[in-house]
Amino acid sequence: MSSDPPNPRPRRGLGETLAQAAGDAMEQRLLSQIQGGPIPRHLAIIMDGNRRFARGHGLLRVEGHLRGKEKLEELLNWCLEVGLRTLTVYALSTENLTRDTEEVHELMDLFTESFRKIADDPRVHRHRIRVRALGSRERLPARVQEAIRYAEERTRDHDQYFYNVAIAYGGREDILQAIRAIAREVEQGRVKPEAIDEAMVSNHLYTQDLPDPDLIFRTSGEERISNFLLWQSAYAELYFCDVLWPGLRKLDFLRAIHDYQRRQRRYGA
């Protein structure tokens, strides 16, 4: 029998340990500052970069999406910690539905699992988080629609936090479906054309009972909103982070909130 000692666990180098300690200290300092300032009523996030993250780390495409799903579960904890009450995430655009059939199938499996998991998550019921899907759900497979119904039914009476998943969502389609609904009301004589105003349009959007987003946060370094909440984002602050979604750190999230708090918001030119 060999008398060699078992292989010891690899230890962190001193530089890595110091960097982690510095990052933790910065996190705590930012968190304290943030908790003393105005928190966005509504944060909307464009979660971009799953596929590029997978390629950069030698992972399968589906593993990139899995890492993105895990990051979203972390994000929920961060939002609860700072007291951010309304969160909307851009999970799947209408354009994404035209991707490779195998990838779309993988995504639908993930969405089915995610909606069912969030519906049974103790955090959701402890904090009374209402879960909803925003978008053309009729374009989704039956298994995803059923999972959405399950999550919405399980949380429909919750009223403290609001977690919205934009799935099969497009900002232009959102506006179009609102226009069609209002046009039907005009046709039926229930609304006069001159009575149509911004409030009426807003009340026919998927986000009808939500405040407009105060902050739209996009990962991956891309600087565009990609057909996301076009009407609702008219006066939103925009923040772009050069980190792929699965690699987002709590520190990156806190920096976005801190940056928002330092801005002077203007409603106009």
N, C-alpha and C positions, 0 to 999 in steps of 0.2 A: 504493500500500500504506500502511495506517495505521501511524503511528509510535508509537501509544499502547502503553504497556507492557502485558503480560498482566495480567489481574485477579489481584491477590495473594490468597492464601488468607486467609479470615477468621481473625483472631487472637482469642485469648481476651482478655477484659478483665482488668484487674488484680484486680478483686474476685473473678472466677471462678477465676483462677489461685491466689489466696491461699486461697480456700475449698477448692479441690482439695488444696492442700498441707497444709492443716489436717486435712482428712479422712484423707489418707494417713498423717499422723503419728499420728492417733488410732487408725487401723487397726493400725499397727505396735505401738503401746503396748498395745492390748487383746490383740493376738495374743500378745505376750510374756507378759502376765499370765495368759492362758488356758492357755498351754502349761505353766505352772507349777502348775496346779490340776487338780482331777478333771474328766475329760472324760466326758460321758454315754456309757454303754455303747451305748445305743440312743436315737436321735433319730427322732421321728415328726413329719412335717410335713403340715399341711393346706394345700395350695397353692391359695389362694382369691384370685380377683380378675382372672382373664384377660379375661373379657368386659367388666368395668367399666373395665379398663385400656384396652382397644380403644376403647370408647366415648369415654373421656376424652381419647384422643389422635387421634381422628378416623380410626381404623383399622377395617378389616373385622374381623368376629368371628374368623375363622380366623387373622388376623394376631395377634390377642391370644393365641390358643392357641400359635401358633408362638413368640411371645416368651416364653411360659411354658415351653415346651420348651427354649429356649435357656438360660433362667435355671436350669433343673434341671441342665443340663450344667455350668454354672458352679458350682452348689452341690456337685456331686461333687468338684470340685477343692478347695473350701473344707473339706469334710469330711476329705479326705485330708491337707490341710495341718495340721489340728489333731489328727489321729489318731482321728477318730470312726469306729468300726468297723462299726456297724450303723445303717443309714438306711432308714426306711420312709416312702414318700410316698403320699399319698392322691390318686390320679390320676383316678379315676372311681368314683362311688358307684353303687349299684344304682338310686337315684332318678334319677341323671343319664341313665340309659338311656331315660328317657321324654321327654327333650328333643326339640326339633324334629328331624325325620328328617335334614334336610340337615346340621345341626350334628353329630349323632351320627356320620354318615358321615364328616365331616371329621375328627372325633376318632379314628375307627377307622383312617383313613389315617395319621394322625400316630403312633398307637400302633404300627402295623405297621412304619413307618419307624424309630421310636425303638428298638424291641426289636432289630431287625436291626442298627441302627447301634451300639448299646451292646455287642452280642455281638462285634462286630469292632473295638471301640475298644481301641487299644494300652494305654491306662491300665488297663483292666479286667484284662488279662492280666499286665501288669507288676506291678500291685499285688494280683493274685489276688483279684479281687472276684467274689463269687458273685451272680448275678442271678436273682431269682425274682418271679413274679406271685402275689399273694394275692387270692383272690376266686372268684366263680362263673364261671370261664372258659368254661364250657359256654354261657353267655349271650352270648358274644362271637362275631363273625363268624369263619369258618374262617381267613381270612388273618391275623387277629390271633392266634388260637390257634397257628397254625403259626410265627409270628414269636416268640411266647413260648417254644414248644418249642425253637426254634433257640437263643435266648439262654440258656435253662436248660441245654441240652445242652452248649453251648460253654463254660459256666462251672461245670458241676456239681462239678468237682474243686477249685475255688478255695476257700480257707478262711481268708483273712486279713481280708477285708472282706465285708460282706453288704448288698446293695442290693435292697430289696424294693419292688415297685410294687403298691399296692392298687388293683385295677382290677375293675370290676363287683363292688365290695366294699361290704358293709353290716355293721356291728357286730352287729346283732340276728341277721342271717342267719348270721353266723359262729357265734354261740352256738347257734342252732337246729340247724345242721348237726352241731355237736358233740354235742348232745343226741340227735339221731336216731342218730348212729353208736354212742353209748353204749347207747341203748335196744336197738339190734340185738344188741349184745354180751350184754346182759342176757337178751334173748329166746332167744339161742342157748345160754345157760347158761354163758357164759365169764366173766361178771362178776356179782357179787352186788350188789343195790342198796345195801346198807350199806357196800360198798367204794368207792362213788363219792365222790371228794373233789375238792378244788380242783385238785390236780396232775393227776388224770385228765381233768378238763374241759380244762385248759390243753393237755394232750397231744393233744387232738382238735381244737384250733383250727387255723386256717390258719398261725398263728405258732408251731406246736408246738415247734420246736427253737430258737426265738429268745428272748432275754431280754425281759421286759416293758419297754416304753419308760420311760426315766427322764425324758424331756422331750418334751412335745407342744407344737409351735410352730405357731401359725396366723397367716397373713397376712390382710390386708384390713380389719382392725379389728373383725371379727365375733368375739364371745366365746362360742363354743359348740364342741362337738366333733363335732356333726353325724353321729352314728352311726358314729364311727371308733374302732376298737379299744376297744370298751366294756368288755369283761372285762379286757383287758390294761392299761388305763389307770387301774386302781383307785387306785394310789399314784403316778402320774406327776405331775411338776410341769407346770403349764400356763403358756404364755407367748403373749401376743397382741401382734401388731405391726400398727400402723396404716399399713401399706404394702401396696399391691396386689402380688400375687405377681410379675408380670414386672418390677416396679420395685424388687424387693428388692436391697439393696446388701450387699456383704460386711460392711460395718460393722454393718448390722442383724443379720446372722447372728452376728457376734462378740458383739454386745451380748446376744443371747439366751443364748449359752453362758456369758458372764460373769455374767449375772443368775442362771442356774442354779447356778453355783459359789458364789454368795453366800448361797444359801438353806440353811437347816438342814432336811434332809429328815426327815419324821416318818411312821412307818408306823402309822397309827391315827387317832384323832379329832384 
